[in-house]
Amino acid sequence: MKKICTISAAVLLVATIPALAVDSKVTGTSVAGPEAIWAKIGDFCGIAAWHPAIEKCTLSADGKVRTLAVKGGGVIHERLEKRDDAAHSYSYSIIDGPLPVANYLSTISVAADGAGSKITWIGKFDAKGASDAEAMKVMDGVYQAGIDALVK
């Protein structure tokens, strides 16, 4: 009986944890090696130098929160959640901003791919104020624009 109660409690707990509705992933390859690409994307606030939609980035004193001024208007606040320089990867969440997402967690990474590199940008989120398909289209566009700028 105790085992059944424990299993029931575990099932109930898992059932109450909301699953993120949307998984988005965009990849690209570059002739540049991973160290060269990481030199661009590895700086958490360096995104303004390579992403065409970002006008300016300001970093908090502790280096954990970046404020992005979007070209054409809008501000996005993002928090660095995890960083792994050896694996050329970092994960971040969106605190607030105009994008149609909530509960957002994303990872951008670069790895060796032959003589060049492969850039991967993934996100998991719930759609906010839009359908899942619309939110995914927006985020895929953000990721693709960034990767396109990196692989030129």
N, C-alpha and C positions, 0 to 999 in steps of 0.2 A: 504494500500500500504506500509506503514511504517513497519507493522508487517511482511509482505512478504520479504522486503529487509533485515530486521534483521534476519529472519530465514535463508534466502539465504546466508547471510554473515556468520552465525554460521556454516552452512553445509559446506561452502567453507573452513572455518578455520579448522574444524575437518578433512576434506578430505586431507588437506595439511600436517597434522601431521603424520609422518610415524609410523606405528604400528610395534612393535618388532615382528619379524617373528617366533621366536622359544621360547617356554616355556619348561623348563626342570625341573623335580622334582624327587628327590630321597629321600626316607625315610628309617629309620632303628629303631629298638627298642633295648634297653639295660636294663639289670637287675639293673643297677646303677640308682639312682634317678637323677632328673633334676639338682639339685644343684651340684652333682659330675660331671656330663657331662658339665654343664655351667662353672665349674671351669677350665675345659680344653679349651673349645671353646670360652669362654667369653673374654679371653685375645686376643685382635685383632692381636697381633704379636706372640701369642703362637702357631700358626698353625704349625710351624716347629717342635714342640714337639710331635705332634700327626698325621700330614698328611704325609704319606710315600713318596710323591713326592717332598716335600719341604725340602731343605737342611738347609736353613738359612733364618731368617726374621730380617729385620732392620726396626725400626720405626722412622718416622720423629719426629722432636723436638715437634711438636704440637700434636703428637699422631694420626693424621688423615690419614697418608699415610704409607703403608707398602711396603717394597721392598722385594720380595721373590726370593731367588736363588733356581732354580729348579734343582733337582738331574739330572745329565747328561748334564747340561748346559741350559742356558736361564734365563731371569730375567722378572718378572712380577711386575708392579707397580699397587697397588690397593688403593682406597680411601674409608675411612669409611664415609658412607652417613647418617646413622641413627643407633642409639643404644638405646635399651630398656632393661636395666638390670632386671627390675621387670618381664618382659615378656620373659627373657632369649633369646634375639634375637638381631641380628644386620644385617644391609644391607650395601653392599659395591659395588663399581663400579671398573671396570678395566680401568686404565688410558692407559696403553700400555703393550704389551707382545706378546709372540709367539702363543697364543691360537687363534683358528679360529673364533673369535667373535668380534663384534663391538657393541657399544651402550649397553653394558653389565651392568645389575643390578642384584644382587643376595642377598638372605637373608638366613641365617642359624639360626636355632632356636631349642630349646629343650623344651619339655613340659612333664608333668607327664603323665604316661601311666600305670595305675594300680600301682603296687609297684615299677615299673621301670620308664623308660622315652622313649619318641619318639623323634628322631632327624629328622628334615626336612631341606633339602637344596634345594632351588629353584633358578632358574635363568631365566631371560628374556633377549634376545639378538638377534642381527642380525648375520647371518653367514657371515664370512669374508674369502674369498679365499677358501671356501668349500661349499658344499651343506648344506641346513638346516639339513638334516639327518646326515651328517658327523659331523657337528658342535655339534649337540645334542649328538651324540655318544661320542665325546671327553669329553664334559662337564658332561654328565652322568657318564662317567668313573672317572673323577676327583671327583665328589660328592660321588660316590659309594666307591672309595678307601678311602676317608676320613671317611665316616661313618663306613665302615668295621673296620678301625683302632680304632674308638671310642667305638664300641660295643664289642670288644674282651674281 
